[in-house]
């Protein structure tokens, strides 16, 4: 599947093993579907790392980098489950990325 966008949002983290089942439940049933429905989010996917200190990564293809600052995005990120789970994240890394260089075609 190809998306003609230059922007990604990446959230990478590890989670306390005692909260891992809740983590997957929240991401699968609530977090990914809610963020995928935000205007300007073209695609939302989850990955499990094969190396490194962050076992889980979520990638969101964005129409513009401002999507992650929108009220809709902020509202979609908030829930009771998310609030209970966030203190158990480790090595949390959030990045808004812009593709550049060769092959960086698509909407600005």
C-alpha positions as semicolon CSV with decimal commas, in nm:
position;residue;x (nm);y (nm);z (nm)
1;X;0,000;0,000;0,000
2;X;0,144;0,333;-0,102
3;X;0,061;0,671;0,048
4;X;0,154;0,994;-0,123
5;X;0,255;1,186;0,183
6;X;0,578;1,319;0,322
7;X;0,477;1,301;0,687
8;X;0,478;1,031;0,951
9;X;0,419;1,029;1,321
10;X;0,605;0,758;1,510
11;X;0,546;0,649;1,868
12;X;0,795;0,391;1,996
13;X;0,808;0,246;2,345
14;X;0,843;-0,047;2,571
15;X;0,590;-0,125;2,841
16;X;0,611;-0,278;3,187
17;X;0,559;-0,654;3,137
18;X;0,287;-0,657;3,404
19;X;0,080;-0,419;3,185
20;X;0,153;-0,574;2,846
21;X;-0,189;-0,740;2,802
22;X;-0,365;-0,411;2,881
23;X;-0,128;-0,229;2,644
24;X;-0,226;-0,453;2,351
25;X;-0,594;-0,431;2,437
26;X;-0,585;-0,050;2,449
27;X;-0,390;-0,018;2,125
28;X;-0,592;-0,274;1,929
29;X;-0,942;-0,183;2,046
30;X;-0,919;0,187;2,114
31;X;-0,601;0,379;2,042
32;X;-0,524;0,283;1,681
33;X;-0,890;0,298;1,567
34;X;-0,944;0,638;1,735
35;X;-0,630;0,796;1,590
36;X;-0,688;0,640;1,247
37;X;-1,025;0,819;1,237
38;X;-0,874;1,164;1,294
39;X;-0,901;1,389;0,986
40;X;-0,563;1,395;0,812
41;X;-0,452;1,050;0,929
42;X;-0,414;0,841;0,616
43;X;-0,307;0,516;0,778
44;X;-0,227;0,381;1,125
45;X;-0,022;0,067;1,188
46;X;0,147;-0,111;1,477
47;X;0,477;-0,298;1,471
48;X;0,678;-0,508;1,710
49;X;1,050;-0,444;1,701
50;X;1,294;-0,725;1,640
51;X;1,583;-0,553;1,817
52;X;1,661;-0,249;2,031
53;X;1,512;-0,122;2,353
54;X;1,171;-0,021;2,216
55;X;0,965;-0,329;2,139
56;X;0,656;-0,151;2,006
57;X;0,614;0,112;1,736
58;X;0,303;0,276;1,596
59;X;0,330;0,462;1,265
60;X;0,075;0,709;1,135
61;X;0,086;0,845;0,779
62;X;-0,023;1,209;0,795
63;X;-0,156;1,455;0,539
64;X;0,027;1,736;0,721
65;X;0,247;1,751;1,032
66;X;-0,013;1,971;1,204
67;X;-0,250;1,675;1,239
68;X;-0,084;1,577;1,568
69;X;-0,153;1,926;1,707
70;X;-0,523;1,923;1,616
71;X;-0,801;1,913;1,874
72;X;-0,929;1,593;1,713
73;X;-0,592;1,421;1,759
74;X;-0,561;1,537;2,119
75;X;-0,911;1,417;2,199
76;X;-0,853;1,078;2,032
77;X;-0,536;1,027;2,240
78;X;-0,719;1,069;2,572
79;X;-0,905;0,792;2,750
80;X;-0,925;0,634;3,092
81;X;-0,728;0,334;2,967
82;X;-0,455;0,548;2,814
83;X;-0,419;0,753;3,132
84;X;-0,381;0,437;3,340
85;X;-0,132;0,285;3,097
86;X;0,103;0,576;3,018
87;X;0,288;0,565;3,354
88;X;0,402;0,213;3,260
89;X;0,567;0,313;2,931
90;X;0,945;0,292;2,913
91;X;1,176;0,466;2,668
92;X;0,883;0,646;2,506
93;X;0,985;0,827;2,188
94;X;0,746;1,038;1,980
95;X;0,856;1,186;1,646
96;X;0,690;1,379;1,367
97;X;0,888;1,296;1,055
98;X;0,915;1,459;0,714
99;X;1,047;1,255;0,424
100;X;1,328;1,425;0,239
101;X;1,589;1,360;-0,027
102;X;1,556;1,141;-0,329
103;X;1,209;1,007;-0,387
104;X;1,046;1,254;-0,149
105;X;0,759;1,317;-0,385
106;X;0,405;1,378;-0,278
107;X;0,216;1,668;-0,128
108;X;0,432;1,918;0,059
